[in-house]
Amino acid sequence: MYRREKTTVKLFKKKGKIIKLHPAQILVIGFAILILLGTFLLMLPISTSGERHGLSMIDALFEATSAVCVTGLAVVDTGTTFTVFGQIVLLFLIQIGGSGFMTLGVFMFIILGKKIGMKERLLLQDSLNLFTLSGVVKLVLKIISITLIVEIAGAIILAVRWAHEMTWGKAAYYGVFHSVSAFNNAGFGLEPDNLSKWVGDPAINLVITFLFIIGGIGYTVILDIWQKKSWRKLTLHSKIVLLFSLILNIVATLIIFASEYHNSATLGKLGLEDKVWASYFQGVVTRTAGFNTIDIGQMTLPSQVFMMVLMFIGASSGSTGGGIKVTTFVIILLTLWTFLSNKGDVNIFKRRISWQLVNKSLSISVSAVIFIFIIFFLLTYTEHASMEKILFETISAFGTVGLSAGLTSHLSPAGRILITIMMFIGRIGPLTMAFAWMSKRNGTKIRYAEEKILIG
């Protein structure tokens, strides 16, 4: 059975006693504080334009959570509701939420010349989902370098493209905003219809998808490719992420192309080349970021159902994306195949997967299903909408994807709070949330007699 680490971190003293917190608890508290700070800033009158005098507390909390959790769901239009100040607040929340507040915190320690202690290393290990503490500080520097290089490159290319239809200043701003949003898999856009007006634009499609695909495969995979430069030498994790991400992207593109080809509300009105670009974009974006070039709410039910599956799977471990993660999904499939074929071990690429990882994968998946069901069930009470729209919104929030079938802006206050909770759980991770809740409960050392029960 999978056992969580019992490592705790001494954080502060209370009445002379040292309070010890599990890293999972500190991550939850840290993200919560960041969200509350963002909520306060978005409630300020300076953050909103027009006659608005700041957002209401519920709307500000929703937007801040969506930004920190790099989801992209929005109850207001980003481009018209927020001032430049409000948009920059969102951008900083996206950047910190995507890279991880612990990553940026340790980076600041390095800049200031402060020593990185064991407490910070343990938190980094838990935040980045690493196997060991070895080299975590160097990894932070590499993560920051990768982030800056990719985001700057993306911003420059997008700015050059948009300079053909807007002023250089606005084009540069659009380039930076969308580059940061895409690399961190947030999906926030500055246009009311997101990226729909560039549905067939090769430059926008390729740059935006490149950014969120790179962000979605994870820093460890990027560094592994950079250092090894050979498929044979890559780690098993990298091979699984790359291969199955490619398979899922190809299958998703083909299914959306076939399902939406004759749908006049989506692909039906487009030329063949634009249909291909739109199918590709919505196929690869579904597992990670919330951008869209066609109206998601008008897509056929088969397309939406398949997109729910992709959003549930999500991106890669250690990336800016959400979901249960590609590796978790693959391990579950391999475990099922192992059981059905009556084999003893779970194997892939001539390597054996430990049963500890199998149990962890099952725990992540089951806890995710439970959280999704609870929020979905409660939303059926609070929202007057079709079941598929409510479920789509719930899974999108859990996967921190940000795609919406048109329900987000019509959510009731209670519904907005529920989706906010779902986004938070999705970003932190269902198992981390469970660890934070259960960390003080010690497992029993008693081992009882075994007895069989009927299953299946």
Summary of the structure (lengths in Angstrom):
residues: 456
radius of gyration: 22.0
end to end distance: 20.3
largest distance: 74.3
contacts: 1548
relative contact order: 0.11
helix: 64%
strand: 4%
